[in-house]
Amino acid sequence: MPGASSFTRPRGGIIAYWITTILVTAELALGGVLDVLRVPYVRSVIDHLGYPQYFLVIIGVWKLLGAVALVAPRFPRLKEWAYAGAVFNYTGAVASHLALGDGPLALLYPVIQLGLIGVSWRLRPSARRELRQTEP
């Protein structure tokens, strides 16, 4: 077929990419808003983990920026940083809960999010992953 690439991604992979990416983006956006607004639930979690309240605003703004970066067209390097930031956020949550001896239920949500991030990152289309080298 003219203009077809040598590798075409199965339709199911594209659908899985967008489903996981929408879930990750929605969580980052909603979580970012809840963090910035410092709603009582997230304040109680951050207090339990021993972090200062202002940390919520910092992490919330970064979550919001990451959500925008993941759905914006182009900017593959920025998307890589957004994925990395999301991984840092959720591995930090897992480590924080483990350090406090919290049970498996406290680890479930961040581990699920890490799985969704991994699937979204792995299935991203080539246009969202190609980092072009620039000449010095």
C-alpha positions in Angstrom: 0.0 0.0 0.0 1.5 3.4 -0.9 2.7 5.5 2.0 2.3 2.7 4.5 5.1 2.2 7.0 7.0 -1.0 7.3 5.4 -1.5 10.7 1.8 -0.7 11.5 0.6 -0.9 15.1 -2.4 -3.1 15.6 -5.6 -1.2 16.2 -5.9 -2.8 19.7 -2.5 -1.3 20.7 -3.6 2.1 19.7 -6.9 1.8 21.7 -5.0 0.4 24.7 -2.5 3.3 24.4 -5.3 5.9 24.5 -7.3 4.2 27.2 -4.2 4.0 29.5 -3.0 7.5 28.6 -6.5 9.0 29.3 -6.6 7.2 32.7 -3.1 8.4 33.6 -3.8 11.9 32.4 -7.1 12.1 34.2 -5.5 10.9 37.4 -2.6 13.4 37.1 -5.1 16.2 36.3 -7.6 15.4 39.1 -4.8 14.6 41.6 -3.1 17.8 40.7 -6.3 19.9 41.3 -7.0 18.1 44.6 -3.4 18.7 45.7 -3.3 22.4 44.7 -6.7 22.9 46.5 -5.3 20.9 49.5 -8.6 19.1 50.0 -9.0 17.5 53.4 -8.4 13.9 52.2 -5.1 14.7 50.5 -4.0 16.8 53.5 -4.6 13.9 55.8 -2.6 11.6 53.5 0.3 14.1 53.3 0.2 14.5 57.1 0.2 10.8 57.6 3.3 10.5 55.4 5.0 13.3 57.2 5.4 15.8 54.4 4.7 19.5 54.8 1.5 20.9 53.5 3.2 23.2 50.9 4.5 20.0 49.2 0.9 19.5 48.0 1.0 22.7 45.9 4.4 21.9 44.4 3.5 18.3 43.5 0.0 19.4 42.3 1.4 21.9 39.9 3.8 19.3 38.5 1.0 16.8 38.1 -1.1 19.3 36.1 1.8 20.2 33.9 2.5 16.5 33.3 -1.1 15.9 32.3 -0.9 18.6 29.8 2.4 17.3 28.4 1.0 13.8 27.9 -1.9 14.9 25.7 -0.3 17.8 23.9 0.7 17.0 20.3 4.4 16.7 19.5 7.1 17.4 22.2 8.3 13.8 22.7 11.1 14.8 25.0 8.6 16.7 27.2 6.4 13.6 27.3 9.4 11.5 28.4 9.9 13.9 31.3 6.2 13.8 32.1 6.2 10.0 32.2 9.4 10.1 34.4 7.8 12.6 36.8 4.7 10.4 37.1 6.9 7.4 37.9 8.9 9.4 40.5 5.6 10.5 42.1 4.1 7.0 42.4 7.3 5.2 43.3 7.8 7.9 46.0 4.3 7.2 47.2 5.1 3.5 47.4 8.4 4.1 49.2 6.7 6.5 51.7 4.0 4.1 52.6 6.5 1.2 52.9 8.7 3.3 55.2 5.7 3.9 57.5 4.8 0.2 57.5 1.4 0.8 55.8 -0.4 -2.3 54.6 -0.9 -3.5 51.1 -4.1 -1.5 50.6 -2.1 1.7 50.8 0.2 0.4 48.1 -2.5 -0.8 45.7 -3.4 2.5 44.1 0.1 3.8 43.4 1.1 0.4 42.1 -1.9 0.3 39.7 -1.0 3.8 38.5 2.6 2.7 37.9 1.3 -0.2 35.8 -0.9 2.2 33.7 2.0 4.6 33.2 4.2 1.7 32.1 1.6 0.5 29.6 0.9 4.0 28.2 4.6 4.7 27.9 5.3 1.3 26.2 2.4 1.6 23.7 2.9 5.2 22.7 2.9 5.8 18.9 6.2 6.5 17.1 5.2 10.2 16.6 5.1 10.5 20.4 8.4 8.8 21.1 10.8 9.9 18.4 13.5 12.1 19.9 15.3 13.8 17.0 19.0 14.5 17.4 20.0 18.1 16.8 23.4 18.9 15.3 25.7 20.9 17.6 
